[in-house]
Amino acid sequence: MQLNNQKSIKSALAIATTVLLGTSVARATDVESTLLVYSEKDRVSAAEGAVAVSHNLDENNQVRIKLTFDALTGASPNGATTSKNIQTYTRPSGVGTYTSQPGQTPLDNTFHDSRVSVNGLYTKRLGRLTSISIGGNFSSEFDYTSLGINSGISRDFNNRNTTITLSGSLSVDKIRPVGGVPIPFASLPLPSTSLPRVGPDDTKKTYDLLLGITQTIDRKTLFRANYSYSHAKGYLNDPYKIVSVVQDESSPNPGEPVDFIYEKRPDTRSKQAIYARLKRYFNGNNCDISYRFFWDDWSLTSHTIDLFYLWDLKKGRSLEPHFRWYHQSASDYYVPMLVENRPLPQFATADYRLSTFSAVTVGLQYAFQVIPAHTMKLTFEYYRQFGDSSPPEIFGSLLNYDTFPALKAIMIRLGYDFSF
């Protein structure tokens, strides 16, 4: 999946930045292990296992390796509109079909995926005030491969109360969709007929840059701010998403689908974000609040607020409530559907991830010390996403249905960290 690989690149940058902040580790080796179970109501379920090992070769050199494996299965929205009739879709392979029932959001029940990824990072201190790092990452799925490199440098100033970091990465991805790369705006074919394909695969390159500053305000307060820039070029479509073409307002059945076509997105996308985070220690506890503003050249913008409160229960135990609020505006290229007998736009996608929506996450983590230097963490989070159930573009029979049903999901995470 494209989303997973984008996350891998960002994770590599995050690891590099974290290490470059100069956090010292008392023990030679740290091990962090996590098992995540994610489940959407009536949709996708996922399981992910990850192990990260950081080892201090000496006081100036550190290596870190992270291995991740995840698997997803279930049903995912294919982009088509709801209908008063049963709708039938050809599977991506071109062999067989799947259906959606009247009044229900069309879901592709052929959706499944698995991924394995490896990230490595080497960090070296150049004296007391400067650190450099270099790393790489490899991620592989049954229809997607990503290979990337990343590097960074940090410098302390102001009696080590200020740290400036600069890091960047480059990734090259190869997309091999089931059945091949669809021709944009081509109609979904009938089963076992010739597939409208550009070719068997395509590629994408992504460049990322991050500039950050960390400032110690006083003994109990830490502030951090980042600016990030990302540019992707190549195949940016989702090969499994389609767009419904519906009958116009003057037809016998306005709003009812007459065709399904493959989406088309631009072949470049530039993203920017500003991030600010404040951590404050008081009364034995820690409060951590952050804000992120994102925008891109597809006219999508988003706001994210994250709040954590670490409540120290003593004797190695803690509780950490979490609240996250997210809102985004739609991309210029998002359309709930296209209308028959009207000219096609230059680009169009019905992927709900590019529509206007909001989301809330609430969670709680309990951590306790098993033995010295060994910590167990149990986290539960609930996620709810909601959008416009009746956008102004829809008409006819579509007015009878919720075009953006609320998405609900739960996440359970078990972590075990230890040092030696």
C-alpha positions, -999 to 999 in steps of 0.1 A, spaced: 0 0 0 12 35 -8 3 48 26 24 23 44 55 32 24 50 69 30 49 61 67 81 41 64 99 71 50 86 95 77 95 69 104 131 69 91 132 107 93 116 106 128 142 81 140 170 102 126 157 133 143 152 116 176 187 102 178 202 135 166 186 153 196 215 139 216 195 118 241 220 96 261 214 60 269 229 47 302 230 10 290 247 -4 259 215 -19 243 179 -9 242 152 -32 228 116 -19 220 90 -44 209 54 -37 200 24 -58 189 -5 -38 175 -40 -50 167 -62 -26 147 -98 -32 137 -124 -11 118 -160 -19 123 -171 -40 93 -140 -31 74 -102 -35 76 -84 -54 104 -47 -53 108 -20 -68 130 15 -54 133 46 -66 151 78 -45 154 111 -48 171 137 -21 173 172 -26 187 196 4 195 232 -5 205 259 19 217 291 8 201 309 33 223 301 68 237 302 84 202 287 57 180 253 41 179 234 18 155 197 11 154 178 -15 135 140 -19 133 121 -48 118 83 -45 112 58 -70 98 21 -62 93 -8 -79 77 -42 -63 67 -74 -79 56 -111 -71 53 -131 -47 31 -121 -13 19 -143 14 1 -136 12 -36 -147 48 -43 -181 39 -60 -213 56 -49 -242 39 -31 -271 27 -53 -307 15 -48 -297 -16 -68 -271 -44 -63 -239 -33 -79 -213 -57 -93 -176 -50 -98 -148 -68 -115 -120 -79 -92 -86 -61 -98 -72 -93 -113 -100 -93 -140 -111 -127 -128 -144 -129 -108 -166 -102 -92 -177 -89 -59 -210 -70 -51 -224 -43 -29 -260 -44 -16 -286 -17 -21 -281 13 1 -247 1 14 -213 17 9 -195 -3 -18 -166 -22 -2 -139 -42 -20 -138 -74 0 -108 -86 -20 -86 -62 0 -56 -78 17 -20 -69 22 11 -78 41 43 -59 45 78 -64 59 101 -35 64 137 -30 77 151 3 89 187 9 98 204 40 113 240 48 122 247 79 144 281 93 152 290 122 175 316 147 162 327 162 195 303 173 222 280 195 201 276 179 167 261 146 156 256 131 121 235 101 110 230 80 79 204 52 74 183 32 50 150 15 48 135 -13 27 98 -22 26 81 -49 6 45 -59 -1 30 -82 -26 23 -53 -49 47 -26 -37 84 -22 -30 102 8 -15 139 15 -10 152 46 7 181 63 23 182 91 49 207 113 66 209 141 91 230 164 112 224 182 145 243 210 163 239 222 199 241 258 209 235 281 238 251 259 264 234 229 248 200 244 256 192 247 218 195 220 192 192 226 155 185 195 133 184 190 95 175 157 80 164 144 46 155 112 27 151 98 -7 129 68 -16 123 50 -48 91 29 -50 79 3 -75 42 -3 -78 30 -36 -92 -9 -36 -90 -28 -69 -93 -38 -71 -129 -14 -43 -139 -16 -4 -139 -50 7 -150 -55 33 -178 -68 64 -160 -105 71 -167 -109 38 -185 -141 19 -177 -140 -11 -153 -141 -41 -176 -164 -71 -175 -149 -102 -159 -124 -123 -180 -122 -96 -207 -91 -76 -217 -80 -53 -189 -74 -16 -198 -38 -15 -186 -8 9 -192 16 -18 -182 25 -43 -154 41 -17 -131 52 19 -125 75 39 -102 75 68 -78 102 89 -62 98 109 -30 121 135 -15 117 146 22 134 174 41 130 183 78 144 213 97 138 214 134 148 233 166 145 220 201 147 246 229 150 241 267 128 268 282 136 260 318 143 229 339 108 217 335 98 229 300 110 217 265 98 232 232 103 218 197 93 231 163 97 215 128 92 224 92 90 195 67 88 194 30 80 164 8 79 161 -30 67 130 -48 68 124 -85 56 94 -105 26 71 -101 4 86 -74 -29 70 -83 -45 43 -62 -48 15 -88 -77 -1 -69 -100 30 -66 -128 37 -90 -152 66 -96 -189 62 -103 -204 79 -134 -241 86 -126 -271 95 -146 -278 133 -148 -307 152 -132 -329 149 -163 -326 111 -167 -351 85 -155 -329 75 -126 -309 106 -116 -279 97 -94 -278 60 -103 -245 47 -117 -242 38 -153 -204 32 -154 -173 29 -132 -140 44 -143 -105 43 -128 -93 74 -110 -67 98 -122 -44 120 -100 -15 143 -109 19 127 -112 35 152 -88 26 163 -52 44 187 -29 35 186 8 45 210 36 39 210 74 47 231 104 48 213 138 51 226 173 53 207 205 55 217 242 64 193 270 60 205 306 69 186 339 50 195 370 39 178 402 57 146 392 38 143 359 44 153 323 20 172 299 28 169 262 8 190 237 15 194 199 -1 211 169 6 204 132 -6 223 102 -3 206 68 -8 218 33 -1 207 -3 -4 217 -39 -35 196 -43 -52 222 -20 -56 198 9 -50 213 43 -52 197 77 -50 206 114 -39 181 141 -39 186 179 -23 159 201 -25 159 239 -8 134 263 -7 135 300 17 111 318 5 105 353 32 89 375 18 63 398 52 56 415 70 23 417 76 22 380 39 25 371 22 52 350 -11 61 332 -11 82 301 -44 94 287 -43 106 250 -66 128 230 -61 136 193 -82 158 171 -78 160 133 -96 179 105 -88 182 68 -103 200 38 -108 182 5 -83 180 -23 -92 199 -56 -94 165 -73 -118 148 -49 -153 142 -64 -180 120 -48 -190 110 -84 -189 121 -120 -220 129 -141 -229 113 -174 -228 135 -206 -205 160 -189 -169 166 -199 -144 147 -178 -122 168 -155 -84 167 -159 -81 148 -126 -106 130 -104 -106 106 -74 -134 94 -51 -110 82 -24 -125 94 9 -90 99 23 -88 130 1 -123 143 10 -132 167 38 -135 149 72 -127 151 109 -114 125 132 -111 120 170 -88 95 188 -90 89 226 -68 64 244 -51 53 276 -18 37 282 -8 18 313 29 11 319 46 -8 347 81 -20 355 84 -58 354 119 -58 367 146 -30 367 151 -18 331 122 -39 318 89 -21 311 55 -34 299 30 -11 281 -6 -17 273 -25 9 252 -61 11 241 -73 37 217 -107 44 200 -108 62 167 -139 78 150 -139 95 116 -168 114 102 -175 136 71 -203 152 52 -231 126 48 -248 147 21 -224 170 2 -239 196 -21 -227 179 -53 -251 149 -49 -286 147 -63 -313 122 -72 -313 88 -54 -280 97 -37 -299 121 -14 -314 90 3 -281 76 15 -252 85 38 -224 92 14 -198 93 42 -207 67 69 -188 72 101 -157 50 104 -150 35 138 -119 16 148 -102 3 179 -64 -2 185 -48 -23 211 -11 -21 215 12 -43 237 48 -31 242 78 -45 260 109 -25 263 142 -34 281 178 -25 283 210 -44 291 
